[in-house]
């Protein structure tokens, strides 16, 4: 948790991908959505 109360995560599978959320659950959902979007963008 950072000094503002947000959880911050990164995904080593996708270089430079970081996200945050107010709860652990929100943060993990955000990284899943961003990672999925990255995969789709690579296909298209």
C-alpha positions in Angstrom: 0.0 0.0 0.0 1.4 3.4 -0.9 1.2 6.6 1.2 -2.1 7.5 -0.3 -3.8 4.2 0.7 -3.7 2.6 -2.8 -2.4 -0.9 -3.6 0.0 -0.9 -6.5 0.9 -4.0 -8.6 2.9 -4.8 -11.7 2.8 -7.7 -14.1 6.2 -9.1 -15.1 4.7 -10.9 -18.1 3.9 -7.5 -19.6 6.9 -5.1 -19.3 6.0 -1.8 -17.9 2.4 -2.8 -16.9 1.4 -1.3 -13.5 -1.9 -0.5 -12.0 -3.5 0.4 -8.7 -6.7 0.2 -6.7 -8.3 1.0 -3.4 -8.6 -2.6 -2.4 -6.5 -5.7 -3.2 -9.4 -7.2 -5.1 -9.9 -4.1 -7.3 -6.1 -3.9 -8.0 -6.0 -7.5 -9.0 -9.0 -7.1 -11.3 -7.4 -4.1 -12.9 -4.2 -5.9 -13.7 -6.2 -8.8 -15.1 -8.2 -6.5 -17.4 -5.1 -4.6 -18.5 -3.2 -7.8 -19.2 -6.1 -9.2 -21.2 -6.3 -6.0 -23.2 -2.5 -6.2 -23.9 -3.0 -9.7 -25.3 -5.9 -8.7 -27.5 -3.9 -5.7 -28.8 -1.0 -8.0 -29.8 -3.4 -10.2 -31.7 -5.0 -7.4 -33.6 
